[in-house]
Amino acid sequence: MNDTLLLRADATPSAPALVLRPWGPEDIAALVDVCRDPALRQWTSIAVENDADATRWVREQERGRAAGDRFGFAVLEVRPGTDHAQLAGGAVLKGVAPGTPSAEVGYWTAAHARGRGIAPRALEALTGWAFDTFGDGGLGRLELLHQVDNLASCRVAQKSRYGFDRVLPASPPDFPLDGHLHARHRDA
């Protein structure tokens, strides 16, 4: 697991290719910009208001990667014929540990990129990488959690073949509402 790790999702007829790469200092300004979105603030726990917050958040992602238990990726849209890549979202694998049979995935999409299949494509790339990388160490199940009223996340889970498992009861203050647990198995 080094910082040159790149995951890819091919372009579709209606959307450019995606590159998922570890978060870095080059993402700070774009992260501050996308975190101004009220919908993103509603559905995620990212607390980024300014460059200092974003720097702290990126460093937390780097620490998780170094510890080997949290692998956060910036999801970038790559425009054809250019070197330009725009931050379109984020994806994360968390709670992974040797001998642990399950881990959790998460994702978010920037406001400008919603409704174009970014999250399912990024999640598919992350899922494949997670099982390929950690499956021989025992990882056989990935879990995806979202609040019951987050219908967009439910659709992403379904599109990404994460089957509905059960309703989880609310656990305020971090989880004020009931949640859906979706899961995908290595062989699925």
TORDO-453366 format. One record per residue: residue number from 1; residue in three letters; x, y, z of N, C-alpha, C, O in turn. Coordinates in Angstrom, 3 decimals, padded with zeros to 6 digits. Atoms other than C-alpha are relative to their C-alpha. Layout:
% residues N
<NUM, ALA, <X, Y, Z>, <X, Y, Z>, <X, Y, Z>, <X, Y, Z>>,
...
This chain:
% residues 188
<1, MET, <000.834, -001.175, 000.000>, <000.000, 000.000, 000.000>, <000.881, 001.241, 000.000>, <001.282, 001.709, 001.065>>,
<2, ASN, <-000.764, -001.236, 000.018>, <001.946, 003.005, -001.168>, <-000.851, 001.131, -000.551>, <-001.964, 000.907, -001.026>>,
<3, ASP, <000.768, -001.165, 000.402>, <000.847, 006.495, -002.056>, <-000.135, 000.146, -001.508>, <-000.791, 001.080, -001.968>>,
<4, THR, <000.158, -000.069, 001.444>, <001.149, 005.825, -005.787>, <-001.151, -000.879, -000.481>, <-001.371, -001.013, -001.685>>,
<5, LEU, <001.124, 000.855, 000.331>, <-001.849, 003.498, -005.673>, <-001.063, 000.779, -000.769>, <-001.532, 001.820, -000.308>>,
<6, LEU, <001.062, -000.598, 000.799>, <-004.347, 004.375, -008.398>, <-001.023, -001.068, -000.354>, <-000.672, -002.155, -000.811>>,
<7, LEU, <001.095, 000.854, 000.445>, <-007.723, 002.775, -008.980>, <-000.679, 000.730, -001.147>, <-000.688, 001.960, -001.186>>,
<8, ARG, <000.603, -000.638, 001.179>, <-009.567, 003.400, -012.229>, <-001.378, -000.569, -000.291>, <-001.669, -001.738, -000.037>>,
<9, ALA, <001.296, 000.399, 000.539>, <-013.074, 003.303, -013.600>, <-000.068, 000.586, -001.397>, <000.126, 001.788, -001.581>>,
<10, ASP, <000.022, -000.445, 001.392>, <-013.435, 003.497, -017.365>, <-001.099, 001.019, -000.254>, <-002.093, 001.088, 000.468>>,
<11, ALA, <001.018, -000.949, 000.436>, <-015.344, 006.247, -019.096>, <-001.231, -000.764, -000.469>, <-001.139, -001.918, -000.888>>,
<12, THR, <001.246, 000.533, 000.536>, <-018.953, 005.599, -020.026>, <-000.433, 000.931, -001.135>, <000.176, 001.984, -001.325>>,
<13, PRO, <000.453, -000.909, 001.061>, <-020.874, 007.077, -022.978>, <-000.409, 001.381, 000.520>, <-000.378, 002.357, -000.229>>,
<14, SER, <000.478, -001.287, -000.531>, <-022.139, 009.830, -020.658>, <000.893, 000.598, 001.091>, <000.566, 001.654, 001.633>>,
<15, ALA, <-000.839, -000.505, -001.099>, <-019.295, 010.285, -018.138>, <001.467, -000.325, -000.251>, <001.796, -001.379, -000.795>>,
<16, PRO, <-001.434, 000.249, 000.193>, <-015.514, 010.631, -018.178>, <000.531, -001.081, 000.939>, <-000.148, -001.505, 001.874>>,
<17, ALA, <-000.669, 000.995, -000.839>, <-013.103, 008.129, -016.669>, <000.218, 000.568, 001.398>, <000.275, 001.781, 001.598>>,
<18, LEU, <-000.292, -000.371, -001.376>, <-012.472, 008.157, -012.938>, <001.352, -000.567, 000.402>, <001.740, -001.658, -000.017>>,
<19, VAL, <-001.218, 000.469, -000.649>, <-009.197, 007.886, -011.068>, <-000.216, 000.181, 001.490>, <-000.618, 001.253, 001.941>>,
<20, LEU, <000.038, -000.073, -001.456>, <-009.185, 007.098, -007.364>, <001.446, -000.083, 000.466>, <002.165, -001.026, 000.136>>,
<21, ARG, <-001.371, -000.010, -000.510>, <-005.956, 008.018, -005.621>, <-000.017, 000.486, 001.443>, <-000.968, 001.139, 001.874>>,
<22, PRO, <-000.056, -000.469, -001.386>, <-004.867, 008.654, -002.050>, <-000.102, 001.520, 000.074>, <000.394, 002.235, -000.797>>,
<23, TRP, <000.111, -001.437, -000.244>, <-005.731, 012.087, -000.677>, <001.372, 000.585, 000.239>, <002.243, -000.075, 000.806>>,
<24, GLY, <-001.261, -000.681, -000.228>, <-002.898, 014.592, -000.642>, <-000.195, 001.504, 000.102>, <-001.304, 002.005, -000.088>>,
<25, PRO, <000.066, -001.457, -000.159>, <-002.093, 018.267, -000.083>, <-000.576, 000.719, -001.223>, <-001.164, 001.792, -001.092>>,
<26, GLU, <000.507, -000.618, 001.221>, <-003.008, 019.017, -003.710>, <-001.531, 000.038, -000.041>, <-002.109, 000.700, -000.903>>,
<27, ASP, <001.463, 000.060, -000.028>, <-006.660, 018.292, -002.801>, <-000.635, 001.010, 000.946>, <-001.859, 001.126, 000.991>>,
<28, ILE, <000.526, -000.849, -001.075>, <-007.014, 020.877, -000.028>, <-000.974, 001.057, -000.515>, <-002.079, 001.173, 000.014>>,
<29, ALA, <000.882, -001.077, 000.491>, <-008.494, 023.775, -002.040>, <-001.304, -000.562, -000.547>, <-002.374, -000.023, -000.264>>,
<30, ALA, <001.215, 000.597, 000.562>, <-010.941, 021.543, -003.926>, <-000.876, -000.588, 001.101>, <-002.102, -000.515, 001.016>>,
<31, LEU, <000.755, 000.571, -001.114>, <-011.964, 019.805, -000.683>, <-000.775, 001.091, 000.734>, <-001.946, 000.904, 001.066>>,
<32, VAL, <000.687, -001.119, -000.657>, <-012.787, 023.141, 000.959>, <-001.191, 000.432, -000.852>, <-002.278, 000.687, -000.334>>,
<33, ASP, <001.060, -000.443, 000.908>, <-014.822, 024.094, -002.096>, <-001.192, -000.957, 000.010>, <-002.331, -000.514, 000.161>>,
<34, VAL, <001.130, 000.938, 000.064>, <-016.904, 020.904, -002.306>, <-000.696, -000.154, 001.350>, <-001.880, -000.487, 001.397>>,
<35, CYS, <000.606, 000.136, -001.338>, <-017.496, 020.848, 001.466>, <-000.912, 001.168, 000.366>, <-001.523, 001.159, 001.435>>,
<36, ARG, <000.960, -001.098, -000.220>, <-019.465, 024.089, 001.207>, <-001.429, -000.442, -000.312>, <-002.380, 000.261, 000.034>>,
<37, ASP, <001.300, 000.512, 000.424>, <-022.354, 022.012, -000.161>, <-000.827, -000.466, 001.204>, <-000.383, -001.345, 001.943>>,
<38, PRO, <000.837, 000.405, -001.139>, <-025.215, 021.714, 002.395>, <-000.396, -001.480, -000.030>, <-000.490, -002.113, 001.022>>,
<39, ALA, <000.383, 001.416, 000.077>, <-026.225, 018.271, 001.113>, <001.154, -000.897, 000.446>, <000.935, -001.893, 001.136>>,
<40, LEU, <-001.159, 000.787, -000.433>, <-022.700, 016.932, 001.605>, <000.138, 000.057, 001.517>, <000.424, -000.954, 002.159>>,
<41, ARG, <-000.067, -000.157, -001.457>, <-022.698, 018.316, 005.142>, <-001.089, -000.794, 000.705>, <-000.888, -001.290, 001.813>>,
<42, GLN, <001.112, 000.740, -000.612>, <-026.050, 016.665, 005.815>, <000.304, -001.488, 000.115>, <-000.044, -002.115, 001.115>>,
<43, TRP, <-000.145, 001.451, 000.069>, <-024.958, 013.158, 004.850>, <001.357, -000.518, 000.432>, <001.518, -001.730, 000.575>>,
<44, THR, <-001.329, 000.477, -000.379>, <-021.292, 013.022, 005.874>, <000.452, 000.636, 001.307>, <-000.168, 001.571, 001.813>>,
<45, SER, <-000.573, -000.553, -001.231>, <-019.190, 013.688, 008.935>, <001.237, 000.846, -000.284>, <001.978, 001.189, 000.638>>,
<46, ILE, <-001.161, -000.815, 000.349>, <-016.565, 015.685, 007.049>, <-000.221, 001.412, 000.539>, <-001.187, 002.080, 000.170>>,
<47, ALA, <000.100, -001.330, -000.603>, <-015.998, 018.869, 009.056>, <001.104, 000.889, -000.557>, <002.119, 001.123, 000.099>>,
<48, VAL, <-000.996, -000.831, 000.666>, <-014.108, 021.081, 006.617>, <-000.628, 001.356, -000.307>, <-001.587, 001.459, -001.071>>,
<49, GLU, <000.464, -001.372, 000.223>, <-014.631, 024.850, 006.706>, <001.033, 000.838, -000.736>, <000.687, 001.795, -001.428>>,
<50, ASN, <-001.079, -000.842, 000.521>, <-011.238, 026.165, 005.602>, <001.222, -000.866, -000.297>, <001.195, -002.084, -000.119>>,
<51, ASP, <-001.213, 000.737, 000.363>, <-007.734, 025.210, 004.487>, <000.594, -000.771, 001.180>, <001.094, -001.882, 001.005>>,
<52, ALA, <-000.557, 000.681, -001.176>, <-006.636, 024.342, 008.044>, <-000.778, -001.287, 000.294>, <-000.179, -002.324, 000.581>>,
<53, ASP, <000.824, 001.200, -000.204>, <-009.569, 021.922, 008.469>, <000.304, -001.048, -001.058>, <000.451, -002.231, -000.750>>,
<54, ALA, <-000.271, 000.933, 001.096>, <-008.901, 020.379, 005.070>, <001.367, -000.644, 000.157>, <001.530, -001.837, -000.099>>,
<55, THR, <-001.340, 000.544, -000.228>, <-005.212, 019.980, 005.877>, <-000.037, -001.065, 001.087>, <000.564, -002.129, 000.946>>,
<56, ARG, <000.147, 000.978, -001.089>, <-006.106, 018.232, 009.136>, <-000.682, -001.274, -000.504>, <-000.252, -002.385, -000.194>>,
<57, TRP, <000.759, 001.145, 000.511>, <-008.616, 015.990, 007.341>, <000.875, -000.863, -000.912>, <000.868, -002.089, -000.801>>,
<58, VAL, <-000.888, 000.750, 000.902>, <-006.103, 015.013, 004.629>, <001.059, -000.745, 000.807>, <001.381, -001.892, 000.497>>,
<59, ARG, <-001.005, 000.681, -000.843>, <-003.505, 014.222, 007.296>, <-000.600, -001.204, 000.714>, <000.069, -002.224, 000.875>>,
<60, GLU, <000.677, 001.160, -000.620>, <-006.037, 011.968, 009.060>, <-000.106, -001.148, -000.997>, <000.071, -002.310, -000.628>>,
<61, GLN, <000.069, 001.035, 001.036>, <-006.498, 010.101, 005.775>, <001.373, -000.646, -000.191>, <001.484, -001.864, -000.328>>,
<62, GLU, <-001.368, 000.518, 000.160>, <-002.726, 009.763, 005.419>, <000.394, -000.876, 001.196>, <001.052, -001.901, 001.018>>,
<63, ARG, <-000.294, 000.818, -001.194>, <-002.434, 008.463, 009.020>, <-000.717, -001.354, -000.072>, <-000.137, -002.384, 000.271>>,
<64, GLY, <000.738, 001.253, 000.135>, <-005.134, 005.860, 008.374>, <000.658, -000.951, -000.987>, <000.744, -002.156, -000.752>>,
<65, ARG, <-000.695, 000.809, 001.004>, <-003.319, 004.665, 005.280>, <001.300, -000.568, 000.583>, <001.613, -001.744, 000.400>>,
<66, ALA, <-001.266, 000.447, -000.603>, <-000.010, 004.500, 007.163>, <-000.243, -001.089, 001.042>, <000.554, -002.019, 001.166>>,
<67, ALA, <000.340, 001.013, -001.008>, <-001.688, 002.508, 009.960>, <-000.553, -001.264, -000.647>, <-000.548, -002.331, -000.032>>,
<68, GLY, <000.524, 001.155, 000.714>, <-003.241, 000.205, 007.363>, <-001.429, -000.367, 000.355>, <-001.864, -001.484, 000.077>>,
<69, ASP, <001.378, 000.338, -000.371>, <-006.799, 000.435, 008.709>, <-001.057, 000.895, -000.644>, <-002.255, 000.677, -000.465>>,
<70, ARG, <000.932, -000.913, 000.677>, <-008.338, 003.251, 006.635>, <000.658, 000.449, -001.304>, <001.757, 001.003, -001.306>>,
<71, PHE, <-000.542, -000.333, 001.311>, <-007.831, 003.783, 002.923>, <-000.969, 000.937, -000.704>, <-001.941, 000.507, -001.325>>,
<72, GLY, <000.841, -001.007, 000.619>, <-009.348, 007.025, 001.715>, <000.541, 000.402, -001.358>, <001.752, 000.516, -001.547>>,
<73, PHE, <-000.367, -000.348, 001.364>, <-009.353, 007.991, -001.958>, <-000.746, 001.239, -000.457>, <-001.949, 001.370, -000.229>>,
<74, ALA, <000.638, -001.081, 000.741>, <-010.022, 011.216, -003.799>, <-000.488, -000.616, -001.308>, <000.248, -001.348, -001.970>>,
<75, VAL, <000.566, 000.492, 001.254>, <-012.319, 010.408, -006.727>, <000.048, 001.170, -000.981>, <-000.573, 002.210, -000.761>>,
<76, LEU, <-000.224, -001.064, 000.971>, <-011.301, 012.451, -009.762>, <-000.589, -000.375, -001.354>, <-000.427, -001.502, -001.821>>,
<77, GLU, <000.457, 000.164, 001.373>, <-013.030, 012.862, -013.112>, <001.123, 000.460, -000.910>, <001.674, 001.544, -000.720>>,
<78, VAL, <-001.074, -000.319, 000.928>, <-010.493, 012.835, -015.925>, <-000.624, 000.297, -001.360>, <-001.232, -000.575, -001.981>>,
<79, ARG, <000.556, -000.411, 001.294>, <-011.518, 014.767, -019.027>, <000.824, -000.585, -001.135>, <002.054, -000.541, -001.094>>,
<80, PRO, <-000.726, 000.616, 001.120>, <-010.631, 013.018, -022.297>, <000.908, 001.010, -000.706>, <000.539, 002.166, -000.914>>,
<81, GLY, <-000.942, -000.814, 000.751>, <-007.592, 014.376, -024.112>, <000.687, 001.086, 000.799>, <001.359, 001.944, 000.227>>,
<82, THR, <-000.657, -001.027, -000.818>, <-006.408, 016.466, -021.147>, <000.657, -000.669, 001.205>, <000.445, -001.849, 001.484>>,
<83, ASP, <-000.567, 000.444, -001.272>, <-004.399, 016.130, -017.985>, <-000.843, 000.504, 001.152>, <-000.526, 000.252, 002.314>>,
<84, HIS, <000.845, -000.606, -001.029>, <-007.168, 017.954, -016.121>, <-000.825, -001.069, 000.718>, <-001.469, -001.906, 000.086>>,
<85, ALA, <000.813, 000.887, -000.828>, <-008.773, 016.045, -013.263>, <-000.710, 000.856, 001.036>, <-000.086, 001.687, 001.696>>,
<86, GLN, <000.802, -000.785, -000.940>, <-011.578, 017.485, -011.146>, <-000.497, -000.905, 001.119>, <-000.955, -002.021, 000.874>>,
<87, LEU, <000.502, 000.757, -001.135>, <-012.480, 016.322, -007.651>, <-001.498, -000.190, -000.141>, <-002.251, 000.780, -000.227>>,
<88, ALA, <001.407, 000.330, 000.168>, <-015.815, 014.547, -007.982>, <-000.581, -000.680, 001.236>, <-001.799, -000.815, 001.354>>,
<89, GLY, <000.501, 000.669, -001.192>, <-016.033, 012.768, -004.633>, <001.111, -000.655, 000.788>, <002.297, -000.394, 000.585>>,
<90, GLY, <-000.931, 000.735, -000.833>, <-014.415, 010.526, -002.113>, <-000.520, -001.404, 000.238>, <-001.725, -001.648, 000.183>>,
<91, ALA, <000.358, 001.382, -000.312>, <-014.385, 006.824, -001.299>, <000.973, -000.496, 001.065>, <002.131, -000.081, 001.101>>,
<92, VAL, <-000.838, 000.460, -001.101>, <-013.051, 004.984, 001.727>, <-000.290, -001.463, 000.328>, <-001.429, -001.924, 000.258>>,
<93, LEU, <000.084, 001.330, -000.593>, <-012.374, 001.487, 003.003>, <000.505, 000.166, 001.418>, <001.629, 000.621, 001.627>>,
<94, LYS, <-000.418, -000.195, -001.394>, <-012.276, 001.482, 006.800>, <-000.288, -001.234, 000.837>, <-001.175, -002.034, 000.541>>,
<95, GLY, <000.166, 001.124, -000.911>, <-011.939, -000.993, 009.607>, <000.599, -001.289, -000.512>, <000.280, -002.365, -000.005>>,
<96, VAL, <-000.634, 001.204, 000.528>, <-009.846, -003.396, 007.574>, <001.177, -000.366, 000.893>, <001.959, 000.495, 001.296>>,
<97, ALA, <-001.096, 000.487, -000.839>, <-007.459, -005.539, 009.610>, <000.249, -001.468, -000.346>, <-000.685, -002.189, -000.694>>,
<98, PRO, <-000.309, 001.401, 000.293>, <-005.650, -008.852, 009.065>, <-000.874, -000.940, 000.836>, <-001.016, -000.766, 002.047>>,
<99, GLY, <000.821, 000.988, -000.688>, <-007.917, -011.760, 009.929>, <-001.424, 000.445, 000.296>, <-002.225, -000.348, 000.792>>,
<100, THR, <001.362, -000.486, -000.225>, <-011.032, -009.581, 010.158>, <-000.831, -000.299, -001.239>, <-000.434, 000.064, -002.346>>,
<101, PRO, <000.764, 000.430, 001.163>, <-013.771, -010.965, 007.921>, <-000.793, 001.101, -000.696>, <-001.251, 000.905, -001.821>>,
<102, SER, <000.778, -001.057, 000.644>, <-015.513, -007.647, 007.227>, <000.643, 001.361, 000.235>, <001.433, 001.553, 001.159>>,
<103, ALA, <-000.439, -001.395, -000.102>, <-014.797, -003.961, 006.698>, <-001.145, 000.852, -000.543>, <-002.137, 000.329, -001.052>>,
<104, GLU, <001.053, -000.914, 000.431>, <-016.844, -000.891, 005.838>, <000.485, 000.868, -001.155>, <001.650, 001.264, -001.199>>,
<105, VAL, <-000.285, -000.943, 001.076>, <-016.964, 001.207, 002.685>, <-000.893, 001.223, 000.169>, <-001.976, 001.151, 000.749>>,
<106, GLY, <000.781, -001.223, 000.003>, <-018.159, 004.765, 002.336>, <000.355, 000.803, -001.229>, <001.362, 000.535, -001.885>>,
<107, TYR, <-000.221, -000.821, 001.187>, <-018.404, 007.370, -000.394>, <-000.820, 001.271, 000.125>, <-001.766, 001.342, 000.910>>,
<108, TRP, <000.788, -001.209, 000.155>, <-019.644, 010.834, -001.194>, <000.288, 000.566, -001.378>, <001.314, 000.266, -001.989>>,
<109, THR, <-000.150, -000.595, 001.319>, <-020.123, 012.812, -004.368>, <-000.158, 001.512, 000.109>, <-001.056, 001.999, 000.795>>,
<110, ALA, <000.094, -001.463, 000.041>, <-019.509, 016.519, -004.970>, <-001.281, 000.409, -000.725>, <-001.755, -000.305, -001.608>>,
<111, ALA, <001.267, -000.473, 000.575>, <-022.607, 018.538, -005.897>, <000.034, 000.032, -001.527>, <-000.928, -000.385, -002.172>>,
<112, HIS, <-000.078, -000.130, 001.458>, <-021.408, 019.186, -009.463>, <000.037, -001.349, -000.717>, <-000.169, -001.406, -001.929>>,
<113, ALA, <-000.164, 001.315, 000.623>, <-020.949, 015.445, -010.076>, <-001.162, -000.950, 000.274>, <-001.156, -002.077, -000.222>>,
<114, ARG, <001.100, 000.903, -000.361>, <-024.192, 014.010, -008.678>, <-000.891, -000.325, -001.195>, <-001.063, 000.469, -002.120>>,
<115, GLY, <000.955, 000.429, 001.020>, <-026.592, 012.052, -010.827>, <000.630, -000.499, -001.284>, <-000.064, -000.678, -002.284>>,
<116, ARG, <-000.692, 000.448, 001.207>, <-023.964, 010.876, -013.306>, <000.712, -001.331, 000.183>, <001.578, -001.688, -000.615>>,
<117, GLY, <-000.581, 001.325, -000.205>, <-023.031, 007.487, -011.877>, <001.398, -000.009, 000.574>, <002.091, -001.023, 000.492>>,
<118, ILE, <-001.353, -000.068, -000.569>, <-019.848, 008.655, -010.153>, <000.138, -000.957, 001.187>, <001.067, -001.763, 001.236>>,
<119, ALA, <-000.114, 000.812, -001.226>, <-020.526, 006.983, -006.785>, <-000.013, -001.502, -000.289>, <000.850, -002.210, 000.228>>,
<120, PRO, <-000.048, 001.448, 000.253>, <-021.432, 003.510, -008.133>, <001.283, -000.449, -000.695>, <001.809, -001.517, -000.381>>,
<121, ARG, <-001.229, 000.373, 000.709>, <-018.417, 003.474, -010.461>, <001.201, 000.041, 000.938>, <002.055, -000.844, 000.896>>,
<122, ALA, <-001.096, -000.085, -000.970>, <-016.054, 004.626, -007.705>, <-000.086, -001.143, 001.008>, <000.923, -001.756, 001.354>>,
<123, LEU, <000.196, 001.076, -000.965>, <-017.551, 002.130, -005.265>, <000.361, -001.353, -000.593>, <000.919, -002.200, 000.104>>,
<124, GLU, <-000.364, 001.255, 000.660>, <-017.129, -000.692, -007.768>, <001.521, -000.151, -000.064>, <002.049, -001.230, 000.203>>,
<125, ALA, <-001.469, 000.049, 000.043>, <-013.439, 000.180, -008.227>, <000.575, -000.283, 001.385>, <001.487, -001.098, 001.527>>,
<126, LEU, <-000.470, 000.200, -001.373>, <-012.925, 000.366, -004.452>, <-000.287, -001.422, 000.477>, <000.563, -002.054, 001.104>>,
<127, THR, <000.398, 001.348, -000.422>, <-014.793, -002.897, -003.847>, <000.926, -001.057, -000.603>, <001.418, -001.939, 000.102>>,
<128, GLY, <-000.896, 000.962, 000.650>, <-012.742, -004.818, -006.400>, <001.396, 000.030, 000.599>, <001.994, -001.015, 000.857>>,
<129, TRP, <-001.332, -000.134, -000.589>, <-009.492, -003.435, -004.990>, <000.033, -000.585, 001.407>, <000.977, -001.292, 001.760>>,
<130, ALA, <000.027, 000.486, -001.386>, <-010.501, -004.221, -001.395>, <000.036, -001.523, 000.045>, <000.822, -002.107, 000.791>>,
<131, PHE, <000.011, 001.472, -000.012>, <-011.322, -007.854, -002.130>, <001.287, -000.576, -000.581>, <001.801, -001.572, -000.074>>,
<132, ASP, <-001.257, 000.486, 000.584>, <-008.253, -008.299, -004.355>, <001.162, 000.159, 000.975>, <002.029, -000.712, 001.059>>,
<133, THR, <-001.125, -000.316, -000.879>, <-005.947, -006.730, -001.776>, <-000.076, -000.714, 001.343>, <000.944, -001.168, 001.861>>,
<134, PHE, <000.137, 000.515, -001.361>, <-007.362, -008.063, 001.498>, <-000.765, -001.318, 000.090>, <-000.901, -001.879, 001.178>>,
<135, GLY, <000.795, 001.231, -000.012>, <-009.417, -011.104, 000.485>, <000.774, -001.213, 000.475>, <000.238, -002.036, 001.218>>,
<136, ASP, <-000.799, 001.146, -000.434>, <-006.582, -013.588, 000.974>, <000.315, 000.058, 001.491>, <000.656, -000.959, 002.095>>,
<137, GLY, <-000.201, -000.167, -001.439>, <-006.180, -012.174, 004.500>, <-001.269, -000.222, 000.796>, <-001.280, -000.038, 002.013>>,
<138, GLY, <001.239, 000.328, -000.693>, <-009.760, -013.117, 005.314>, <-001.167, 000.925, -000.262>, <-002.283, 000.632, 000.165>>,
<139, LEU, <001.104, -000.912, 000.270>, <-011.807, -010.160, 004.084>, <-000.970, -000.637, -000.985>, <-000.620, -000.899, -002.135>>,
<140, GLY, <000.996, 000.635, 000.848>, <-014.986, -011.676, 002.708>, <-001.290, 000.782, -000.122>, <-002.167, 000.414, -000.903>>,
<141, ARG, <001.252, -000.764, -000.010>, <-017.658, -009.044, 003.366>, <000.315, 001.487, 000.168>, <001.103, 001.884, 001.026>>,
<142, LEU, <-000.074, -001.451, -000.134>, <-017.905, -005.308, 002.828>, <-001.381, 000.522, 000.362>, <-002.389, 000.104, -000.208>>,
<143, GLU, <001.261, -000.567, -000.464>, <-020.575, -003.301, 004.611>, <-000.085, 001.468, -000.374>, <000.914, 002.188, -000.374>>,
<144, LEU, <000.284, -001.372, 000.385>, <-022.138, -000.039, 003.538>, <-001.166, 000.464, 000.864>, <-002.212, -000.184, 000.896>>,
<145, LEU, <001.023, -000.520, -000.906>, <-024.155, 002.055, 006.004>, <-000.474, 001.365, -000.476>, <000.322, 002.173, -000.955>>,
<146, HIS, <000.519, -001.334, 000.269>, <-026.450, 005.009, 005.391>, <-001.286, 000.190, 000.790>, <-001.943, -000.779, 001.172>>,
<147, GLN, <001.261, -000.299, -000.685>, <-029.351, 006.757, 007.108>, <-001.163, -000.442, -000.879>, <-001.074, -000.402, -002.106>>,
<148, VAL, <001.147, 000.494, 000.764>, <-032.756, 005.398, 006.101>, <-000.572, 001.039, -000.952>, <-001.148, 000.684, -001.981>>,
<149, ASP, <000.566, -001.037, 000.867>, <-033.742, 008.751, 004.611>, <000.949, 000.441, -001.112>, <000.618, 001.353, -001.870>>,
<150, ASN, <-000.936, -000.330, 001.074>, <-030.698, 008.903, 002.312>, <-000.269, -000.937, -001.177>, <000.425, -001.934, -001.375>>,
<151, LEU, <000.440, 000.855, 001.101>, <-032.419, 007.456, -000.729>, <001.048, -000.120, -001.102>, <001.154, -001.165, -001.743>>,
<152, ALA, <-001.046, 000.064, 001.026>, <-029.549, 008.337, -003.084>, <001.050, -001.049, 000.361>, <001.507, -001.791, -000.509>>,
<153, SER, <-000.979, 001.011, -000.411>, <-027.133, 006.209, -001.034>, <-000.579, -001.405, -000.118>, <000.141, -002.354, -000.429>>,
<154, CYS, <000.635, 001.314, 000.164>, <-029.618, 003.361, -001.073>, <000.070, -000.440, -001.472>, <000.336, -001.607, -001.763>>,
<155, ARG, <-000.085, 000.323, 001.430>, <-029.702, 003.534, -004.893>, <001.435, -000.359, -000.399>, <001.647, -001.279, -001.189>>,
<156, VAL, <-001.400, 000.317, 000.293>, <-025.891, 003.576, -005.044>, <000.324, -001.414, 000.478>, <000.966, -002.181, -000.239>>,
<157, ALA, <-000.243, 001.345, -000.536>, <-025.765, 000.474, -002.826>, <-000.592, -001.061, -000.924>, <000.064, -002.054, -001.238>>,
<158, GLN, <000.661, 000.971, 000.871>, <-028.249, -001.346, -005.052>, <000.718, -000.129, -001.341>, <000.941, -001.239, -001.826>>,
<159, LYS, <-000.707, 000.027, 001.284>, <-026.462, -000.359, -008.278>, <001.342, -000.705, 000.115>, <001.823, -001.289, -000.855>>,
<160, SER, <-001.329, 000.567, -000.225>, <-023.188, -001.580, -006.764>, <-000.050, -001.416, 000.562>, <000.962, -001.948, 001.016>>,
<161, ARG, <000.212, 001.386, -000.439>, <-024.625, -004.981, -005.795>, <000.266, -000.216, 001.480>, <000.690, -001.297, 001.890>>,
<162, TYR, <-000.027, 000.118, -001.456>, <-024.585, -004.280, -002.053>, <-001.440, -000.264, 000.423>, <-002.272, 000.644, 000.430>>,
<163, GLY, <001.361, 000.378, -000.354>, <-027.670, -006.171, -000.925>, <-000.406, 000.545, 001.369>, <000.418, 000.683, 002.273>>,
<164, PHE, <000.529, -000.463, -001.282>, <-029.884, -004.863, 001.849>, <000.104, -001.130, 001.005>, <-000.291, -002.261, 000.721>>,
<165, ASP, <-000.187, 000.991, -001.047>, <-029.058, -006.678, 005.084>, <-001.026, 000.195, 001.118>, <-001.759, -000.731, 001.466>>,
<166, ARG, <000.949, -000.260, -001.087>, <-031.078, -004.993, 007.854>, <-000.018, 001.478, 000.359>, <000.823, 002.260, -000.086>>,
<167, VAL, <000.090, -001.351, -000.541>, <-032.156, -001.812, 009.561>, <000.764, 000.029, 001.316>, <000.599, -000.851, 002.162>>,
<168, LEU, <-000.737, -000.192, -001.245>, <-029.823, -000.577, 012.286>, <-000.684, 001.108, 000.795>, <-001.051, 002.134, 000.222>>,
<169, PRO, <000.661, -001.040, -000.795>, <-031.345, 001.385, 015.179>, <000.877, 001.246, 000.137>, <002.105, 001.177, 000.096>>,
<170, ALA, <-000.705, -001.267, -000.200>, <-030.430, 005.025, 015.679>, <000.913, -000.105, 001.218>, <000.652, -000.866, 002.150>>,
<171, SER, <-000.955, -000.046, -001.104>, <-027.479, 005.757, 017.969>, <000.492, 001.448, 000.138>, <001.629, 001.765, -000.210>>,
<172, PRO, <-000.368, -001.420, -000.121>, <-027.502, 009.497, 018.745>, <001.199, 000.175, 000.921>, <001.393, -000.656, 001.808>>,
<173, PRO, <000.185, -001.097, 000.950>, <-025.690, 011.787, 018.555>, <000.621, -000.264, -001.365>, <000.277, 000.425, -002.326>>,
<174, ASP, <-000.667, 000.226, 001.284>, <-023.495, 010.323, 015.781>, <-000.951, -000.487, -001.085>, <-000.816, -000.107, -002.248>>,
<175, PHE, <000.961, 000.553, 000.951>, <-026.360, 008.453, 014.116>, <-001.406, 000.257, 000.521>, <-002.001, -000.605, 001.168>>,
<176, PRO, <001.269, -000.395, -000.599>, <-029.572, 010.303, 014.951>, <-001.213, -000.766, -000.526>, <-002.254, -000.794, 000.131>>,
<177, LEU, <001.116, 000.746, 000.587>, <-031.784, 008.176, 012.678>, <000.396, -001.454, -000.224>, <001.579, -001.796, -000.236>>,
<178, ASP, <-000.278, 001.385, 000.371>, <-032.113, 004.491, 011.907>, <000.828, -000.004, -001.284>, <000.836, 000.966, -002.042>>,
<179, GLY, <-000.823, 000.132, 001.200>, <-029.775, 003.251, 009.202>, <-000.259, -001.289, -000.729>, <-000.804, -002.239, -000.168>>,
<180, HIS, <000.020, 001.229, 000.789>, <-029.660, 000.706, 006.434>, <001.411, -000.562, -000.029>, <002.381, 000.170, -000.222>>,
<181, LEU, <-001.256, 000.709, 000.186>, <-026.891, -001.855, 006.409>, <-000.135, -000.810, -001.278>, <-001.032, -001.644, -001.401>>,
<182, HIS, <-000.097, 000.777, 001.234>, <-026.041, -003.197, 002.951>, <001.316, -000.768, 000.058>, <002.251, -000.347, 000.739>>,
<183, ALA, <-001.237, 000.782, -000.008>, <-023.411, -005.851, 002.320>, <000.255, -000.618, -001.363>, <-000.664, -000.911, -002.129>>,
<184, ARG, <-000.411, 000.708, 001.213>, <-021.485, -007.361, -000.522>, <001.060, -001.002, 000.403>, <001.967, -000.690, 001.175>>,
<185, HIS, <-000.938, 001.073, -000.325>, <-019.608, -010.641, -000.322>, <001.026, -000.157, -001.118>, <000.772, 000.177, -002.276>>,
<186, ARG, <-001.118, 000.129, 000.940>, <-016.325, -011.434, -002.008>, <-000.389, -000.770, -001.247>, <000.072, -000.437, -002.339>>,
<187, ASP, <000.354, 000.839, 001.139>, <-017.880, -014.036, -004.265>, <-001.164, 000.551, -000.813>, <-001.567, -000.053, -001.807>>,
<188, ALA, <001.183, -000.546, 000.706>, <-020.774, -011.789, -005.366>, <000.395, 000.786, -001.234>, <-000.471, 001.308, -001.936>>,
